[in-house]
Amino acid sequence: MNLAKRMDLFKGYLGTEMNVRLTKMREEGRDVINLGLGDPDVTPPPHLLEALKDAVCDPNHHHYPSFYSNRPLKEAISGWYKRRFEVDLDPDTEILPLLGSSEGLFHIHLCLLDIGDVALVPDPSYPSYEAGVKLAGGRVEPVPLLRQNGFLPDLDAIPPETARQARLIWVNYPNNPTAAVGNPEFYAKLIAWANKYGVVVIHDTPYTEICFDDHCPPSFMEFEGAKEVGVEFHSLSKSYNCCGWRTGMIVGNKELIAGMAKIKSHSDRGMYYPLQVAATKALNGPVDFMQVRNTVFQERRDVVVKALREIGLDLDTPKATFYVWAPVPRGYTSSDFCFKVLDTANVWMIPGSMYGKYGEGFFRIALTHPVNRLAEAMDRLKKFMA
Ligand SMILES: Cc1ncc(COP(=O)(O)O)c(C=O)c1O
């Protein structure tokens, strides 16, 4: 069957093909350590599982939910933003719960781009931004994230004619894949730049709650003028250890939220009601488990960073996310290196080039396994290098 031409414009999500290959290797009896997938081994705290279980067992909770979610969830999101970031959000007009932030970050392009419109997309970046732009008929202009700029976009390096053509810019801190973090000066400059050129800022920030060494990542919404120029995606996936639940949100600019709600009224029937109940409980509930969880990730980070430095790699210590972004050893492309390590040491790490041209020269490790398993992976890497 012939599919639409637009289906040739974008690739499937990068994990899909690799998961098939890794499963096949395991079926052949190989003990593969997958440091690729960004879905950690941590589990939701028990009070959330209880809330979900109780809500599922209520026979009244199995009808179509509202497209826009019920008010208690939107109020819980508003309350969480207030407590965590000191940000005021109107639950009725400035918040829209989503089936994971992925749902919204794919559809938002339909709200903003007409055919041929330019979208500024960081390179390297989370692959769904680019796919979403292309599916909506937009044109991607890459914005390099370079190590010498702390993996932040150099707004001054974007040519003014490109900035004037652009309808939107994607910004993602704490960043996947580089693990870089934003800072107040950068956000203030971004808002001024966006106002100057009339560009919508889309800030994607699912990793604010996974942070180390007293670093506390901000929300874009904390900065003056943010709501006028843009929106922010957030998610319970990583914050509350529940990637599989599909509970996320978009907050900020009213017009854009209304547009997203209009799309959502056709694209799905809203978030499963028991998930709304459990997500509400999560956002209104205690967050002390996050500190415990972050201590676990921090220990893993330290083991991996130390091992990579021992094999001679010069990398930054991540302050947030559960990723480590490291330069590949001299003499390899990122793809050569990662596939050779996979073939000889049964350890899978993602080549930076899979995240874009400027990801070349780096690879990403996800700290998604217990520390002893990560130590085993690092030992195998050391042997490979020797
Ligand atoms: C940068 C970034 N944005 C968005 C997502 C999607 O998160 P969600 O589970 O909320 O769909 C991820 C998931 O890994 C991510 O890394």
PDBQT file of the ligand as one rigid body, heavy atoms in Angstrom, charges set to zero:
ROOT
HETATM    1  C1  LIG A 401      13.334  15.932  26.362  1.00  0.00    +0.000 C 
HETATM    2  C2  LIG A 401      12.139  15.058  26.499  1.00  0.00    +0.000 A 
HETATM    3  N1  LIG A 401      10.929  15.574  26.248  1.00  0.00    +0.000 NA
HETATM    4  C3  LIG A 401       9.818  14.828  26.354  1.00  0.00    +0.000 A 
HETATM    5  C4  LIG A 401       9.867  13.506  26.710  1.00  0.00    +0.000 A 
HETATM    6  C5  LIG A 401       8.583  12.702  26.772  1.00  0.00    +0.000 C 
HETATM    7  O1  LIG A 401       8.124  12.568  28.040  1.00  0.00    +0.000 OA
HETATM    8  P1  LIG A 401       6.662  12.002  28.381  1.00  0.00    +0.000 P 
HETATM    9  O2  LIG A 401       6.865  10.704  29.064  1.00  0.00    +0.000 OA
HETATM   10  O3  LIG A 401       6.049  13.038  29.266  1.00  0.00    +0.000 OA
HETATM   11  O4  LIG A 401       5.908  11.862  27.106  1.00  0.00    +0.000 OA
HETATM   12  C6  LIG A 401      11.108  12.912  26.975  1.00  0.00    +0.000 A 
HETATM   13  C7  LIG A 401      11.203  11.488  27.301  1.00  0.00    +0.000 C 
HETATM   14  O5  LIG A 401      12.227  10.876  27.390  1.00  0.00    +0.000 OA
HETATM   15  C8  LIG A 401      12.269  13.716  26.862  1.00  0.00    +0.000 A 
HETATM   16  O6  LIG A 401      13.489  13.219  27.099  1.00  0.00    +0.000 OA
ENDROOT
TORSDOF 0
